[in-house]
Amino acid sequence: QVQLVESGGGLVQPGGSLRLSCAASGFIFSNYVMRWYRQAPGRERELVAGIRGPSSGTIYPDSVKGRFTISRDNAKNTVLLQMNSLKPEDTAVYYCYTRAPSGYDYWGQGTQVTVSS
């Protein structure tokens, strides 16, 4: 079965960096689009980065562009999110996501990122 397991969250000061990791299993990882979303308290879940499978093309919203970088290691079935110049408004639970060809959505359990002094 499909499993997505995030790690790497924590507490960081404004201006600091964190790297999130998502370990995937149960599907042909290299073929799938992978995304990171986040959800802050009282707010809707929002996309923060996406990466295609074969081409590894990436997308970012303006709120994180230039600060966040998504990458993937198809040999290790892992997708990473490097987050630099973190701001308090980046505080949220971050989720790893993929969608099966059937249209079913898969989510990880989430990892908390807190940016605070």
Secondary structure as UniProt FT lines:
FT   STRAND          3..7
FT   STRAND          10..12
FT   TURN            14..15
FT   STRAND          18..25
FT   HELIX           29..31
FT   STRAND          34..39
FT   TURN            41..42
FT   STRAND          46..51
FT   STRAND          58..59
FT   TURN            62..67
FT   STRAND          68..73
FT   TURN            74..77
FT   STRAND          78..83
FT   HELIX           88..90
FT   STRAND          92..99
FT   TURN            101..102
FT   STRAND          105..107
FT   STRAND          111..115
//
